[in-house]
Amino acid sequence: MPEGDAVYRAGARLRAALDGRVLTRSDFRVPRHATADLTGRAVLTTLSRGKHLLTRVEGSLTVHTHLRMEGRWRVIPTGRRPPPGDLVRLILANEQWQAIGVRLGMVDLVRTDDEARLVGHLGPDLLGPDWDPEEAVRRLRAAPDRTIGEALLDQRNLAGIGTVYRAETLFLRGIWPWRKTGEVDDLEGLVSLAQRLLAANKGHAGTVTTGDRRPANQTWVYGRAGRPCRRCGTRISRAEMGRQPQERLILWCAGCQPR
């Protein structure tokens, strides 16, 4: 699933292509909004909120999209056909560019005043203007018996972390993923590190947490199950964490992240 930095970049691409331009085409390929037509309305802006995107349009309307597991936004010149095989769920086009939403997990059209109904539950956005580390820590501390691995992935605590940044952040802080949140000594340092990692990657594709951009060297534990830890040589462990159907992949080093 694309994480906060990838969604942030998608929002930037949509702003560059759509902001201030009048739509010449809107094509909602979801049953609920199949008859909706935004043609003739100017796009005001697109905001990223955690893993959500909010494209605001004239007339106090907002197009809400979520990439979920496989979604992405393509921006190509108007008139060019999208690659064959793409499962297109939404097209927003102007005279110059068309933004094509492929395999989007969620597509909604709501009144802008109703955005809170879709994203109001989210915690502080690690890459947003509302980022508030104290509020993020307060939310994490509200459930001290919950594992820190589950708490970090809960978007109601802080918005934007996915399985990659969860694994990398916990490794770098030396925290076993199943440690109770109330037993983590420095939650402030933990959320600060997570924010810095996402911010460091928001301007380029790919996740680099080691400082080494070579493809095989970008991460400490994520994607390295069964391989030796870069620090201590212990084989990287892999498991599923959380309750069905919300189980997610977790990776860690038993040597650097002791129980």
Wavefront OBJ file of the C-alpha trace (Angstrom):
o trace
v 0.000 0.000 0.000
v 1.399 3.433 -0.920
v 2.431 5.320 2.219
v 2.185 8.960 3.177
v 5.174 10.129 1.160
v 3.900 8.440 -2.023
v 0.462 10.001 -1.542
v 2.112 13.370 -0.931
v 3.927 13.065 -4.269
v 0.695 12.059 -6.010
v -0.951 15.182 -4.628
v 1.914 17.299 -5.961
v 1.506 15.768 -9.446
v -2.229 16.471 -9.412
v -1.682 20.068 -8.319
v 0.821 20.651 -11.108
v -1.553 19.249 -13.730
v -4.951 20.454 -12.528
v -4.743 23.477 -10.231
v -6.372 26.599 -11.670
v -7.439 24.849 -14.865
v -10.997 24.265 -16.059
v -12.023 20.650 -16.479
v -12.937 19.662 -20.016
v -13.747 16.116 -18.961
v -14.623 14.190 -15.842
v -15.301 10.481 -16.040
v -16.285 8.680 -12.826
v -16.181 4.940 -13.457
v -17.753 3.956 -10.152
v -21.486 3.174 -9.911
v -22.257 5.707 -7.192
v -21.020 8.685 -9.216
v -21.347 7.395 -12.774
v -23.573 10.323 -13.787
v -21.511 13.044 -12.101
v -20.101 15.695 -14.447
v -17.584 18.322 -13.337
v -16.962 19.705 -16.831
v -16.634 23.482 -16.848
v -15.505 23.732 -13.233
v -12.004 24.852 -12.293
v -9.902 22.718 -9.977
v -8.880 24.732 -6.932
v -6.251 22.433 -5.441
v -5.444 18.917 -4.281
v -4.494 18.188 -0.679
v -2.943 15.022 0.679
v -4.168 13.931 4.086
v -2.343 10.869 5.334
v -3.144 8.297 2.673
v -6.134 10.254 1.317
v -6.309 12.798 -1.518
v -8.821 15.657 -1.607
v -9.241 17.445 -4.958
v -11.316 20.566 -4.442
v -13.356 21.871 -7.359
v -15.374 25.032 -7.972
v -18.873 24.823 -6.578
v -17.748 23.626 -3.136
v -17.196 20.056 -4.291
v -14.383 17.676 -3.357
v -13.230 14.547 -5.161
v -11.907 12.161 -2.509
v -9.647 9.282 -3.524
v -7.656 6.657 -1.676
v -5.029 4.492 -3.365
v -5.464 1.468 -1.049
v -3.182 -1.395 -2.099
v -2.659 -0.915 -5.846
v -4.007 2.507 -6.760
v -2.028 5.242 -8.479
v -2.517 8.459 -10.406
v -1.078 8.828 -13.909
v -0.718 12.288 -15.472
v -0.400 12.295 -19.263
v -1.087 14.834 -22.015
v -4.725 15.261 -22.958
v -5.604 13.180 -25.984
v -3.130 10.414 -25.256
v -4.698 7.080 -24.438
v -3.768 5.423 -21.132
v -1.729 2.214 -21.314
v -3.849 -0.844 -22.176
v -4.837 -2.997 -19.240
v -5.143 -0.144 -16.741
v -8.279 -0.407 -14.610
v -9.281 3.250 -14.829
v -11.733 4.435 -12.186
v -11.576 8.203 -12.670
v -10.385 10.708 -15.259
v -10.064 14.442 -14.629
v -8.857 16.329 -17.694
v -8.267 19.866 -18.912
v -7.033 21.163 -22.248
v -3.426 20.268 -21.447
v -3.348 17.365 -19.009
v -5.421 14.424 -17.927
v -5.115 12.801 -14.526
v -6.033 9.136 -14.679
v -6.849 7.300 -11.458
v -5.930 3.639 -11.866
v -7.134 0.901 -9.512
v -8.180 3.471 -6.938
v -9.440 1.896 -3.738
v -11.942 4.663 -3.009
v -13.601 7.339 -5.159
v -16.090 9.770 -3.612
v -17.647 13.081 -4.609
v -18.804 15.130 -1.625
v -19.494 18.678 -0.579
v -16.272 20.321 0.534
v -17.921 21.093 3.864
v -18.323 17.329 4.354
v -14.617 16.425 3.994
v -14.378 15.804 7.729
v -16.748 12.885 7.335
v -14.058 11.136 5.296
v -10.812 12.277 6.922
v -11.819 13.872 10.207
v -10.938 10.733 12.161
v -7.283 10.874 11.128
v -4.518 11.792 13.520
v -1.902 14.468 12.770
v -0.504 14.141 9.244
v 3.247 13.501 9.301
v 3.661 15.542 6.106
v 0.859 18.034 6.618
v 0.615 21.549 8.030
v -1.303 20.101 10.971
v 1.605 17.896 12.092
v 1.602 17.986 15.889
v 3.974 15.509 17.570
v 2.503 16.184 20.997
v -0.981 15.281 19.785
v 0.366 12.144 18.080
v 2.028 11.055 21.325
v -1.142 11.810 23.291
v -3.159 9.559 20.992
v -0.604 6.763 21.224
v -0.592 6.960 25.024
v -4.379 6.700 25.143
v -4.081 2.910 24.617
v -1.032 1.853 26.680
v -1.772 -1.888 26.427
v -1.797 -1.905 22.645
v 1.337 -3.090 20.846
v 3.408 -0.269 19.432
v 3.440 -1.985 16.033
v -0.356 -1.882 15.780
v -0.589 1.612 17.246
v 1.799 3.098 14.687
v -0.216 1.686 11.798
v -3.501 3.086 13.164
v -4.172 6.200 11.107
v -6.266 7.618 13.949
v -3.039 8.118 15.900
v -0.842 9.613 13.195
v -1.597 9.657 9.493
v 0.788 8.440 6.813
v 2.719 5.492 8.259
v 2.421 2.134 6.514
v 4.179 -1.191 6.870
v 7.481 0.064 5.425
v 7.936 3.042 7.704
v 6.609 1.132 10.692
v 9.285 -1.536 10.298
v 12.076 0.927 9.594
v 11.183 3.313 12.418
v 10.952 0.556 15.022
v 14.258 -0.922 13.874
v 16.074 2.392 14.068
v 14.744 2.949 17.601
v 15.540 -0.628 18.664
v 11.944 -1.402 19.650
v 10.406 -4.887 19.459
v 7.125 -4.476 17.504
v 5.069 -6.319 20.151
v 6.180 -4.105 23.019
v 3.221 -2.429 24.715
v 2.915 1.235 23.818
v 2.890 2.171 27.489
v 6.302 0.515 27.889
v 7.988 2.580 25.157
v 10.155 5.128 26.943
v 10.518 7.774 24.253
v 7.380 8.037 22.140
v 8.331 11.618 21.307
v 11.565 10.447 19.710
v 9.749 7.659 17.884
v 7.163 9.889 16.184
v 9.808 12.520 15.448
v 11.926 9.933 13.655
v 8.941 8.675 11.650
v 8.172 12.212 10.536
v 11.782 12.839 9.494
v 11.911 9.614 7.478
v 8.776 10.454 5.505
v 9.894 14.048 4.991
v 13.270 12.883 3.678
v 11.559 10.749 1.017
v 8.648 12.957 -0.011
v 10.524 14.541 -2.887
v 11.584 11.390 -4.741
v 10.259 7.952 -5.611
v 11.316 5.053 -3.431
v 11.890 4.647 0.277
v 15.419 5.237 1.517
v 16.059 4.918 5.250
v 19.719 3.867 5.192
v 21.004 6.886 3.283
v 22.091 4.618 0.421
v 19.960 4.976 -2.719
v 21.259 1.849 -4.453
v 18.269 -0.507 -4.983
v 19.575 -3.306 -2.751
v 20.656 -1.010 0.051
v 17.757 1.358 0.670
v 16.159 -0.189 3.770
v 17.290 -1.780 7.028
v 14.713 -4.546 7.489
v 11.780 -4.083 5.119
v 12.025 -6.408 2.125
v 14.938 -8.273 3.735
v 13.259 -11.198 5.508
v 15.716 -14.044 6.084
v 18.728 -11.918 5.182
v 21.374 -10.828 7.696
v 20.854 -7.606 9.601
v 23.063 -4.827 8.281
v 24.112 -4.029 11.853
v 24.428 -7.280 13.786
v 24.114 -10.108 11.264
v 20.984 -11.686 12.825
v 18.535 -12.958 10.230
v 15.645 -10.556 9.708
v 12.346 -12.003 10.972
v 8.969 -11.724 9.275
v 5.428 -12.219 10.584
v 1.860 -10.979 10.312
v 0.678 -8.515 12.924
v -2.833 -7.477 13.916
v -6.223 -9.099 13.910
v -7.947 -10.424 10.810
v -8.796 -8.947 8.381
v -6.368 -6.162 9.359
v -3.231 -8.316 9.511
v -0.195 -6.586 8.051
v 3.384 -7.599 7.382
v 5.968 -6.798 10.053
v 9.729 -7.278 9.820
v 12.291 -6.853 12.579
v 15.736 -7.874 13.807
v 15.660 -9.956 16.964
v 19.193 -8.876 17.747
v 18.706 -5.128 17.425
v 15.084 -5.143 18.640
v 15.099 -7.503 21.642
v 11.923 -8.564 23.412
l 1 2 3 4 5 6 7 8 9 10 11 12 13 14 15 16 17 18 19 20 21 22 23 24 25 26 27 28 29 30 31 32 33 34 35 36 37 38 39 40 41 42 43 44 45 46 47 48 49 50 51 52 53 54 55 56 57 58 59 60 61 62 63 64 65 66 67 68 69 70 71 72 73 74 75 76 77 78 79 80 81 82 83 84 85 86 87 88 89 90 91 92 93 94 95 96 97 98 99 100 101 102 103 104 105 106 107 108 109 110 111 112 113 114 115 116 117 118 119 120 121 122 123 124 125 126 127 128 129 130 131 132 133 134 135 136 137 138 139 140 141 142 143 144 145 146 147 148 149 150 151 152 153 154 155 156 157 158 159 160 161 162 163 164 165 166 167 168 169 170 171 172 173 174 175 176 177 178 179 180 181 182 183 184 185 186 187 188 189 190 191 192 193 194 195 196 197 198 199 200 201 202 203 204 205 206 207 208 209 210 211 212 213 214 215 216 217 218 219 220 221 222 223 224 225 226 227 228 229 230 231 232 233 234 235 236 237 238 239 240 241 242 243 244 245 246 247 248 249 250 251 252 253 254 255 256 257 258 259
